[in-house]
C-alpha cells in the first residue's frame, strides 16, 4: 500500500505555516483583481481554461502531485509562454 504522507508539504508547512501561505495568496489576488481578469477574458475561454485545469489537475493529483506542485508547474508554463 502506498504511503499518502506528503513529505514535501509537511516540510513546507513547518517552514512557512499554512495560514501564512494563505494570507500571502489572499493579498496577491483581491476580488477586484479577479473581477478585472474575468472581465477582460472571453467567458467561453475562461470556462475552457477552468475545465481543462480541472481535468489535468485531477490526473496529476491521482498521481500524487499536490496543489502546490500543480501551481508551480502552471507558473512554469506561464513563464514558458510569456518570455519577456
C-alpha positions in Angstrom: 0.0 0.0 0.0 1.3 3.5 -0.9 2.2 5.9 1.8 0.0 9.0 1.2 2.0 11.2 3.5 3.4 14.2 1.6 6.8 14.9 3.0 7.3 18.0 0.8 4.1 19.6 2.0 4.9 18.8 5.6 8.3 20.4 5.5 7.0 23.4 3.7 4.2 23.9 6.2 6.7 23.6 9.0 8.7 26.4 7.5 6.0 28.7 6.2 2.9 27.6 8.1 -0.2 27.0 6.1 -2.0 30.1 7.3 0.9 32.3 6.2 0.8 31.0 2.7 -3.0 31.5 2.6 -2.6 35.1 3.7 0.0 35.8 1.1 -2.3 34.4 -1.6 -5.2 36.5 -0.4 -3.1 39.7 -0.5 -1.9 39.0 -4.1 -5.3 38.4 -5.7 -8.1 40.5 -4.4 -11.8 40.1 -5.6 -11.4 43.3 -7.6 -8.4 41.9 -9.5 -10.2 38.6 -10.1 -13.2 40.6 -11.5 -10.9 42.6 -13.7 -9.2 39.5 -15.1 -12.5 37.8 -15.7 -14.0 41.0 -17.3 -11.2 41.1 -19.9 -11.2 37.5 -21.0 -13.8 35.8 -23.2 -16.2 33.9 -20.9 -16.0 30.7 -23.1 -12.2 30.8 -23.0 -12.2 31.1 -19.2 -14.6 28.2 -18.9 -12.4 26.1 -21.2 -9.3 27.0 -19.1 -11.2 26.2 -15.9 -12.4 22.8 -17.3 -9.0 21.8 -18.7 -7.2 22.7 -15.5 -9.7 20.7 -13.5 -9.3 17.7 -15.9 -5.5 17.6 -15.9 -5.3 18.6 -12.2 -7.3 15.6 -11.3 -4.9 13.4 -13.3 -1.9 14.9 -11.5 -3.5 14.6 -8.1 -4.3 11.0 -8.7 -0.6 10.6 -9.4 0.2 12.1 -6.0 1.1 15.7 -7.1 -0.3 18.2 -4.6 -1.9 21.5 -5.2 1.4 23.4 -4.7 3.2 21.1 -7.2 0.5 21.9 -9.7 0.7 25.7 -9.0 4.5 25.5 -9.6 4.0 23.7 -12.9 1.4 26.2 -14.1 3.7 29.0 -13.2 6.4 27.2 -15.2 4.1 27.0 -18.2 3.2 30.7 -17.9 6.9 31.6 -17.8 7.4 29.5 -21.0 4.6 31.2 -22.8 5.4 34.8 -21.7 9.1 35.1 -22.1 9.5 38.8 -22.0 
